[in-house]
Amino acid sequence: MSEYGSRVLHYELEKDANGNWKDGFPDKDNHSIDAVRYALESEIRGPAISF
């Protein structure tokens, strides 16, 4: 498996002291994940509506 594939499979949200999921994604060691997200952002959001 590639390093990218390993990072994607092991990427998870952080938990607080009570074991609840924190809002948002951790901003560390995620450069390749960010690159894919930015590349696919227009596909994820769908077509923009312009007038």
N, C-alpha and C positions, 0 to 999 in steps of 0.2 A: 504494500500500500504506500502511496506517496505521502510526503510530509503533510501536504494540504489535506488529503483525505483523512489522515489521522487527526489533524486539528479539528476538522468539521465534526468527526464522530465523537470527539471528547470535549467539545465546546458545550458549556452549560451555564445557566444563569446562577448567580450567587444567591445565597440564603442569608437572612439576618440571624441574630442571636436566638430568635424563637423558632427557627427552622422554616420561616415563611420566605417565599421567593421575593427578591428585591425587584423593583421596577427597573426596566432598562437592561441592557446587556453590558457586561464588564468591558471596559475599554483597555484591554491589555492582551498582547500576543494574538491579535486578531487582524493583522494587516491583510492577509490573503482573503479572509472572510469579508472584510470591508471592500476589497477590490471587486469581488464577485457581486456583492450587494450593490455597489455603485454602478457596475456594468449592467445590472438587470433592473435598476430602479424604475426605468420607464415601463418595463414589462410588468413589474409588480404593481405599480400604481394605475396602469391602464392608460388609455389615450387621454390627452389633455383636451379640455373643452375651451375653444377660443371663439370669440365673437368678432 
